[in-house]
Amino acid sequence: MTKATPVNLTHTVTSAVRVLLGLLLLGMVALNVTNAICRYVFGVVLTGADEVLVFTMIWMVMVGMILATIDRRHIALDFLVTRAGPRQRVALAILHHAVLAGACAYAAIYCWSFVTRVAAIGQTSMALGVPMAIPHFALFVGFAGTTIASALLLATDVAALLRAKQPA
């Protein structure tokens, strides 16, 4: 029996979220195919199908951004990293996570401000009447989650740099 650690818990949660995102994507493909068949074969329009697809994609991208950050699998230019030594790699990771955390925190604050304004005026989508605060809230969740993930990675990298043996 394996011991429950934060790393094991994080891996379990991220794996479950990935499965959920994969199932959502399959559902989106099925909805899109169904919509196309209904529209072009039967002349029937599935009202709101496009909205569901767009709103789901927004949520998937923003949750995926958090997962990519947690796994350190975000898009990066690794020209410097591949040519740096181990301590310099950690230092570059620290810089990267500090910038990412700052930028995402800034974006999260402004997304929250926008979501509260959209919710206050009660704006809804055209086809389904979905409160527009819901798809816009995905941006806040993505940026806030990425801020937290980046801050934790930053702390981990700083601790690793401090633990590393000093060069002789």
C-alpha positions as CSV (number, residue, x, y, z in Angstrom):
1,M,0.0,0.0,0.0
2,T,1.4,3.4,-1.0
3,K,1.6,6.2,1.5
4,A,-0.6,9.2,0.7
5,T,1.7,12.2,0.0
6,P,0.9,15.6,-1.5
7,V,2.7,14.5,-4.7
8,N,0.6,11.3,-4.9
9,L,-2.6,13.3,-4.3
10,T,-1.6,15.8,-6.9
11,H,-0.9,13.1,-9.4
12,T,-4.2,11.4,-8.7
13,V,-6.2,14.6,-9.0
14,T,-4.5,15.7,-12.2
15,S,-5.0,12.3,-13.7
16,A,-8.7,12.4,-12.9
17,V,-9.0,15.9,-14.3
18,R,-7.3,14.8,-17.5
19,V,-9.7,11.9,-17.9
20,L,-12.6,14.3,-17.4
21,L,-11.2,16.7,-20.0
22,G,-10.8,13.8,-22.4
23,L,-14.4,12.7,-21.9
24,L,-15.5,16.3,-22.4
25,L,-13.6,16.5,-25.6
26,L,-15.2,13.3,-26.9
27,G,-18.6,14.7,-25.9
28,M,-17.9,17.8,-27.8
29,V,-16.9,15.9,-30.9
30,A,-20.2,13.9,-30.6
31,L,-22.2,17.1,-30.2
32,N,-20.5,18.7,-33.2
33,V,-21.1,15.7,-35.4
34,T,-24.7,15.4,-34.3
35,N,-25.2,19.1,-34.9
36,A,-23.7,18.8,-38.4
37,I,-25.8,15.8,-39.3
38,C,-29.0,17.4,-38.0
39,R,-28.3,20.7,-39.8
40,Y,-27.2,19.4,-43.2
41,V,-29.1,16.1,-43.5
42,F,-32.3,16.9,-41.6
43,G,-32.4,20.7,-41.8
44,V,-32.8,20.9,-38.1
45,V,-30.7,23.4,-36.0
46,L,-29.6,22.3,-32.5
47,T,-30.1,25.7,-30.8
48,G,-27.2,26.4,-28.5
49,A,-24.9,23.7,-29.7
50,D,-22.3,26.1,-30.8
51,E,-22.4,28.0,-27.5
52,V,-22.0,24.8,-25.6
53,L,-19.0,23.9,-27.7
54,V,-17.3,27.3,-27.3
55,F,-18.0,27.6,-23.6
56,T,-16.7,24.1,-23.0
57,M,-13.6,24.7,-25.0
58,I,-12.9,27.9,-22.9
59,W,-13.1,25.9,-19.7
60,M,-11.0,23.0,-21.1
61,V,-8.2,25.4,-22.2
62,M,-8.1,27.2,-18.9
63,V,-8.1,24.0,-16.8
64,G,-5.5,22.6,-19.2
65,M,-3.3,25.6,-18.6
66,I,-3.3,24.8,-14.9
67,L,-2.4,21.1,-15.6
68,A,0.4,22.0,-18.0
69,T,1.9,24.4,-15.4
70,I,1.7,21.8,-12.6
71,D,3.5,19.3,-14.9
72,R,6.0,21.9,-16.1
73,R,4.9,21.0,-19.6
74,H,4.0,24.5,-20.7
75,I,5.4,25.9,-24.0
76,A,8.9,27.2,-23.4
77,L,11.9,28.3,-25.3
78,D,14.6,26.1,-24.0
79,F,17.6,27.5,-25.9
80,L,19.1,28.8,-22.6
81,V,18.0,25.9,-20.4
82,T,19.7,23.3,-22.6
83,R,23.0,25.1,-22.5
84,A,22.9,25.9,-18.8
85,G,24.3,24.0,-15.9
86,P,22.1,22.4,-13.2
87,R,22.1,25.5,-10.9
88,Q,21.5,27.9,-13.8
89,R,18.6,25.7,-14.9
90,V,17.0,26.0,-11.5
91,A,17.6,29.8,-11.5
92,L,16.0,30.1,-14.9
93,A,13.0,28.0,-13.7
94,I,12.7,30.3,-10.7
95,L,12.7,33.4,-13.0
96,H,10.2,31.7,-15.3
97,H,7.8,30.8,-12.4
98,A,8.1,34.2,-10.8
99,V,7.2,35.9,-14.1
100,L,4.4,33.4,-14.8
101,A,2.9,33.8,-11.3
102,G,3.0,37.6,-11.5
103,A,1.5,37.8,-14.9
104,C,-1.2,35.3,-14.1
105,A,-2.0,37.0,-10.8
106,Y,-2.4,40.3,-12.6
107,A,-4.7,38.7,-15.2
108,A,-6.7,36.9,-12.5
109,I,-7.4,40.2,-10.7
110,Y,-8.7,41.8,-13.8
111,C,-10.7,38.7,-14.9
112,W,-12.4,38.7,-11.5
113,S,-13.2,42.4,-11.9
114,F,-14.8,41.7,-15.3
115,V,-16.7,38.6,-14.1
116,T,-18.3,40.6,-11.3
117,R,-19.3,43.4,-13.7
118,V,-20.8,40.9,-16.1
119,A,-22.7,39.1,-13.3
120,A,-23.9,42.5,-11.9
121,I,-25.6,43.4,-15.2
122,G,-27.0,39.9,-15.7
123,Q,-25.6,39.4,-19.3
124,T,-26.7,36.1,-20.8
125,S,-25.8,34.2,-23.9
126,M,-28.0,34.6,-27.0
127,A,-29.1,31.0,-27.7
128,L,-29.3,29.3,-24.3
129,G,-29.5,32.2,-21.9
130,V,-26.4,31.0,-20.0
131,P,-25.1,33.7,-17.6
132,M,-22.0,35.1,-19.3
133,A,-20.3,35.2,-15.9
134,I,-19.9,31.4,-16.2
135,P,-17.7,31.2,-19.3
136,H,-15.8,34.4,-18.2
137,F,-15.3,32.8,-14.8
138,A,-13.2,30.1,-16.5
139,L,-10.6,32.8,-17.3
140,F,-10.4,33.7,-13.6
141,V,-10.1,30.0,-12.6
142,G,-7.4,29.3,-15.1
143,F,-5.3,32.4,-14.3
144,A,-5.8,32.0,-10.5
145,G,-5.0,28.3,-10.6
146,T,-1.9,28.9,-12.7
147,T,-0.8,31.6,-10.3
148,I,-1.1,29.1,-7.4
149,A,0.7,26.4,-9.3
150,S,3.5,28.7,-10.4
151,A,3.9,30.0,-6.9
152,L,4.2,26.5,-5.5
153,L,6.7,25.6,-8.2
154,L,8.6,28.8,-7.5
155,A,8.8,27.8,-3.8
156,T,9.9,24.3,-4.7
157,D,12.6,25.6,-7.1
158,V,13.9,28.1,-4.5
159,A,14.1,25.4,-1.9
160,A,16.0,23.1,-4.4
161,L,18.4,25.9,-5.2
162,L,19.1,26.5,-1.5
163,R,19.5,22.8,-0.8
164,A,21.9,22.3,-3.7
165,K,25.6,22.0,-2.9
166,Q,27.5,25.2,-3.4
167,P,30.3,24.9,-6.0
168,A,33.8,24.5,-4.6
